[in-house]
């Protein structure tokens, strides 16, 4: 994905088949010198909706992630998501 819009559209699509998807924020930190914010949380969700890589599995995941959001003044110029997606895919029964 190249843009924040592409990422938000992807997440919207994910929530179509993981309708109870939610984030539990565990930590939020700012680094003024480097102009970034780091957010640590846990993504929770169950594959109960139609769509996605296979029919609904009824399986759930709770996987850690970190967003690092880079700013230039008040403008977001970059976003990195660090997520154990391989575990999420396995937990949800997609692999």
CORHUDA-V264971 format. One record per pair of residues at least 6 apart in sequence whose ideal C-beta (glycine too) atoms are under 8 Angstrom apart, sorted by the first residue. I is the first residue (numbers start at 1). J is the second residue. D is the distance in Angstrom with one decimal. If there is no record, write none. Layout:
BEGIN
i=I j=J d=D
i=I j=J d=D
END
This chain:
BEGIN
i=1 j=7 d=5.1
i=1 j=10 d=6.5
i=4 j=76 d=6.4
i=4 j=79 d=5.8
i=7 j=79 d=6.9
i=7 j=81 d=7.6
i=13 j=51 d=7.7
i=14 j=21 d=6.5
i=14 j=52 d=7.8
i=15 j=21 d=4.9
i=15 j=45 d=8.0
i=16 j=49 d=5.8
i=16 j=51 d=5.2
i=16 j=52 d=7.8
i=17 j=47 d=6.0
i=17 j=48 d=7.7
i=17 j=49 d=4.0
i=17 j=50 d=6.3
i=17 j=51 d=4.0
i=17 j=52 d=3.9
i=17 j=56 d=7.1
i=18 j=45 d=3.9
i=18 j=46 d=6.6
i=18 j=47 d=5.6
i=18 j=48 d=7.6
i=18 j=49 d=6.7
i=18 j=52 d=7.6
i=18 j=92 d=7.6
i=19 j=48 d=6.4
i=19 j=49 d=4.9
i=20 j=44 d=7.6
i=20 j=45 d=5.8
i=20 j=46 d=5.5
i=20 j=48 d=7.1
i=21 j=43 d=6.8
i=21 j=44 d=7.1
i=21 j=45 d=3.6
i=22 j=43 d=7.6
i=22 j=44 d=5.4
i=22 j=45 d=6.9
i=23 j=41 d=4.8
i=23 j=42 d=7.1
i=23 j=43 d=5.8
i=23 j=44 d=7.7
i=24 j=41 d=5.6
i=24 j=42 d=4.6
i=24 j=44 d=6.5
i=25 j=39 d=6.4
i=25 j=40 d=7.5
i=25 j=41 d=4.6
i=26 j=40 d=5.0
i=26 j=41 d=5.5
i=26 j=42 d=6.5
i=27 j=38 d=7.6
i=27 j=39 d=7.3
i=27 j=40 d=4.1
i=27 j=41 d=7.8
i=28 j=37 d=7.2
i=28 j=38 d=7.6
i=28 j=39 d=5.4
i=28 j=40 d=7.8
i=29 j=37 d=7.0
i=29 j=38 d=4.8
i=29 j=39 d=7.9
i=30 j=36 d=7.7
i=30 j=37 d=5.2
i=31 j=37 d=7.5
i=31 j=38 d=7.4
i=35 j=70 d=6.6
i=35 j=71 d=4.6
i=35 j=72 d=6.8
i=36 j=68 d=5.8
i=36 j=69 d=6.2
i=36 j=70 d=4.9
i=36 j=71 d=6.5
i=37 j=67 d=7.8
i=37 j=68 d=7.4
i=37 j=69 d=4.7
i=37 j=71 d=7.4
i=38 j=66 d=6.1
i=38 j=67 d=7.1
i=38 j=68 d=5.1
i=38 j=69 d=7.8
i=39 j=66 d=6.8
i=39 j=67 d=4.5
i=39 j=69 d=7.4
i=40 j=64 d=7.3
i=40 j=65 d=7.6
i=40 j=66 d=5.0
i=41 j=64 d=7.6
i=41 j=65 d=6.0
i=41 j=66 d=7.8
i=41 j=67 d=8.0
i=42 j=62 d=5.6
i=42 j=63 d=6.8
i=42 j=64 d=5.8
i=42 j=65 d=7.4
i=43 j=61 d=7.1
i=43 j=62 d=7.3
i=43 j=63 d=5.5
i=43 j=64 d=8.0
i=43 j=65 d=5.7
i=43 j=83 d=7.3
i=43 j=88 d=7.1
i=44 j=60 d=7.2
i=44 j=61 d=7.2
i=44 j=62 d=5.0
i=45 j=60 d=6.7
i=45 j=61 d=6.1
i=45 j=92 d=7.8
i=46 j=58 d=6.8
i=46 j=59 d=6.9
i=46 j=60 d=4.2
i=46 j=61 d=7.9
i=47 j=56 d=5.5
i=47 j=57 d=4.8
i=47 j=58 d=6.9
i=47 j=59 d=5.9
i=47 j=60 d=7.8
i=47 j=92 d=4.8
i=47 j=93 d=6.9
i=47 j=94 d=7.6
i=48 j=56 d=5.2
i=48 j=58 d=6.3
i=49 j=56 d=6.4
i=50 j=56 d=6.4
i=52 j=94 d=7.4
i=53 j=94 d=4.9
i=54 j=93 d=7.5
i=54 j=94 d=6.2
i=57 j=92 d=6.1
i=57 j=93 d=3.6
i=57 j=94 d=7.4
i=59 j=91 d=6.2
i=59 j=92 d=5.1
i=59 j=93 d=4.3
i=60 j=91 d=6.7
i=60 j=92 d=7.3
i=61 j=87 d=7.2
i=61 j=88 d=4.6
i=61 j=91 d=3.7
i=61 j=92 d=5.3
i=62 j=91 d=7.8
i=63 j=83 d=6.6
i=63 j=84 d=5.1
i=63 j=85 d=7.6
i=63 j=87 d=5.3
i=63 j=88 d=4.5
i=63 j=91 d=7.0
i=64 j=83 d=7.4
i=64 j=84 d=6.1
i=65 j=81 d=6.2
i=65 j=82 d=6.4
i=65 j=83 d=3.9
i=65 j=84 d=7.6
i=66 j=81 d=7.4
i=66 j=82 d=4.4
i=66 j=83 d=7.7
i=67 j=79 d=6.4
i=67 j=80 d=7.3
i=67 j=81 d=5.5
i=67 j=82 d=7.9
i=68 j=79 d=7.3
i=68 j=80 d=4.6
i=68 j=82 d=7.3
i=69 j=76 d=5.9
i=69 j=78 d=7.4
i=69 j=79 d=5.3
i=70 j=76 d=7.1
i=70 j=77 d=5.3
i=70 j=78 d=3.7
i=70 j=79 d=7.2
i=70 j=80 d=7.8
i=71 j=77 d=6.5
i=86 j=95 d=7.7
i=89 j=95 d=4.8
END
